Amino acid sequence: MSEATGVKEPPRYTKKDFESDQDVRWCPGCGDYAILSAIQKSMPDLGIPREDIVFISGIGCSSRFPYYMNTYGFHTIHGRAPAIATGLRLARPDLKVFVVTGDGDGLSIGGNHLIHVLRRNVNVTILLFNNKVYGLTKGQYSPTTEFGKMTKSTPFGSADRPVNPLTFALGVGATFVARTVDRNVAHMEEIVKRAAHHKGAAFVEILQNCNVYNDLAWNAVYDRELKVMHELRVQHGKPLLFGPIDDRRGLVLEGSKPKVVRVKDVAEGALWVYDETDPWAAQALALLTSDPEFPIPVGVLLNVEAPVYEEVLIDQEKKAVADRGVGDVAELLTSGDTWRIP
Amino acid sequence: MSDGTPVSAPKKPRRELDRAVVRFAGDSGDGMQVTGEQFTTETAWAGNDLSTLPNFPAEIRAPAGTLFGVSSFQIQFGRHRVYTPGDRLDCLVAMNPAALKTNLSDLKDGGLLILNTNSFDQKNLDRAGYKTNPMDDSALAGRYRVHKVEISRLTKEALEDLSLGTKEKERCKNFFSLGLVSWIYTRPIEPTVTWIKKRFAKNLEMVEANIRALKAGYHFGETAEIFGECYGIEPAELPSGLYRSITGTRALAWGLLAAAQRSGLSMVYGAYPITPASDILHELAQHKRFRVRTFQAEDEIAAVGSVIGAAFGGAIGVCATSGPGLALKAEGMGLAVMAELPIVVFDIQRAGPSTGMPTKTEQADLLQAMYGRSSEAPVVILAPATPGDCFFVAYEAVRLAVKYMVPVLVLSDGYLANGAEPWVIPNPESLPEISVGFRTEKEGFFPYVRDEATLARPWVRPGTPGLEHQIGGLEKEHITGHVSYAPDNHELMVKLRAEKVRRVAQEIPATTINGPSAGDLLVVGWGGTLGAITGAVEEAQMEGKAVASVHIRHMNPLPPDLGQILRQYRRVLVPEINSGQLVRLLRAEYLVDAVGFNRVRGLPLATSEIKEAIDQILKEKE
């Protein structure tokens, strides 16, 4: 606490300050290790005292996360972390709240809560680890598993059409939507920090590898060669480019539909320059993931401002107190019709 | 007399009564709830003790004239203590044929029956399923004192010169009825006049119309030849003090505000709309000045989740629901048991299972409250006995939750929620202390280290430096709170969680016995049946029977002296609005041969039926 300003100045942390004393119990080789490391590394840069940070999770492999962070943490119920985080923010708007979830926790059992925390724009940072499979229950298909995929519970192929987490988040009105990859620590750090600084609900899909039940599900963005043609780095104010250095590909918009072109074939200025404050652009870009003709966008797709739920409520409260003073129960009890019996 | 101005007429004789039971019944759109509430206020002003029972359909705008669209409001008032809204009616006001059909069977022989003759047309008779007009039935006149009054026409005539439309004039007829019944029972109409002025302040024409209709009804009673007398009921000898009328819903909400103010804690109230609990949300949402943050969640699960999150943050987390919603909250409550966080859950019980009869009362969630969670998940359970008691129980729930770091479940019901009673306004200063000590001391801190007296674990507000820790739904190692699958540790933690709830027994005052401390029969009740049981037991006592009653407010743990008390009587009778739930707990806990008296009709128990059950069981003994 600085004497002069009264504002807490966080100590100079290192990654180590955010490592808890608990044994990490994920399978060896799990993508969650890299995510944990990246998040621990990005914490010192947030400039927030460690005691003011809370990690809340639901159930699943990803949801063990809070135990491994040396912050306040709460491992709750399957799918319900967004609801618990909302209540925490209502009670304690001074805290920085993260929600850690997975594709099953966040999009299946907790799909409803995810909708509402995003549309209300509660100030929480939501990290959804998407490995397209149920890991902790040992290998059933999840809501993001590809159609036709054979898993333990779909020996003849999944009949479910998968949900695209990004179009889901955009569709329910999220104000910050991004994607990153567990194999890219630097990019994860950058995205997590940007999400954490966003005012309102920030949604980050982290493509994550389950090396036991769905190994290399995201190989298109892992494999050095495949990645060149399949990973599309999204950067605000820059054209959407991918492909080999000597033969770059880019996206152009034909009407409302994106199209892949060879950069050298189109006029300068014809390329789609990305604007992360444009919700229409974000929807179009997010949809690419569902189409194998297109690369997989990675980066910040949307970053806009909107009223923050708990701030609106607290403003109403402040106004009520300013107008009529803090409530008094004795006064309340005797308000309205009363009568005295001697 | 058509203009509503006072007409001087010879004063009619006034007969003194001890008590009266009146019911206003009409179509959903006839304003019967407002009529009843205003009659209640007038009666409170008259100084009588009283108890009310609103009864309305679940349909918001049921088709006019139908049997299922009938809405009613019943009140019993008297010069002595009044425990219930009454079993049988002394006076029934039926605003249409459907109201007559659905309510007549409750009217005493010789009771006053006031009918709005204008509504007994062919259409309404058909809708109510009457083949012939019951008003023409000589049996009706032979059995009751029937007063056929052209309520609709007289109301319209009283408002003739006003520019309101016919429909709006017609809508004032409930105030005519109120005025008439106010005259019959010599109630002061001033409080209603004041209320109308305030309620319709933005529409002066409506103020004029409703006051005129009210006075027209009052004067009609005074002057019309059909009413030979009116009735007076002397003020009751109630304890002195400042009184107000209060419903169970409002009392629960205000009890929470009192607890928040006293403890200095902020409060988060998370709720999903459900009948009959939603009114608590509506009430609290108005009180932002009390720093209560209300959250309308996306579902019942999110509601309980939000209050768990709030409690983790160091606030009072409270939610309310009804039976089906409580089922959805079961998993969340299990987490609160495991994480040992102080949350309060109100269950405003209604008739079920499933959607059941949402606006009707029941006491059938006791076993759900006790056992309706996975594994061993004990919580503290309280049950208010009257609408006013809801205030103290809500306060007590918060006090116990934060003192023992435990979820507290409060079982109210539809009858308590909507019913009202005159209530001595308490001084908030006189309520017990709610002490909250957030842990800040680093030395010796572990998340599951326990207080010796209460077994409570420390409550730490996130934001406290040096006490960063992680909790969750996985089993915790004793003291350290680390995740543990060790068999002996699990058994120890199961026992500790149960013992913590059991220790709440040290907070329970000695049980009050209404009657002899030993005898032939003890009647044991809980929740909203207090009035009916007390009335029945007192009747039996006046007949010289060795009968006593006790009423349980702490359902889990049960009062520590209860076992001893049960053994002082030859028989134990447990009346409940369910198929026998408390009776099972008592039999299991104390090995007593308690028997149940069970009705599950969506209605409060009647004093008379409990009295019959008492007589019956005493006869069996012989």
Interface residues (C-beta under 8 A of the other chain):
Chain A: S20 Q22 P49 R50 E51 D52 V54 F55 I56 S57 I59 P66 Y67 M69 N70 T71 Y72 G73 F74 H75 T76 I77 R80 P82 A83 I84 A85 T86 G87 L88 R89 L90 A91 R92 D94 L95 N112 H113 I115 H116 L313 I314 Q316 E317 A320 V321 R324 G325 V326 G327 D328 V329 A330 L332 L333 T334 G336 D337 T338 W339 R340 I341 P342
Chain B: T41 A44 W45 G47 P191 P235 L238 P239 S240 G241 L242 Y243 R244 S245 W254 L257 A258 Q261 S266 V268 G270 H287 K288 R289 F290 R291 R293 F295 A297 E298 D299 I301 A302 A303 G305 S306 V307 I308 G309 A310 F312 G313 G314 A315 G317 E331 G332 L335 A339 I425 P426 N427 P428 E429 R461 P462 G463 T464 P465 G466 L467 E468 H469 Q470 I471 G472 G473 L474 H482 V483
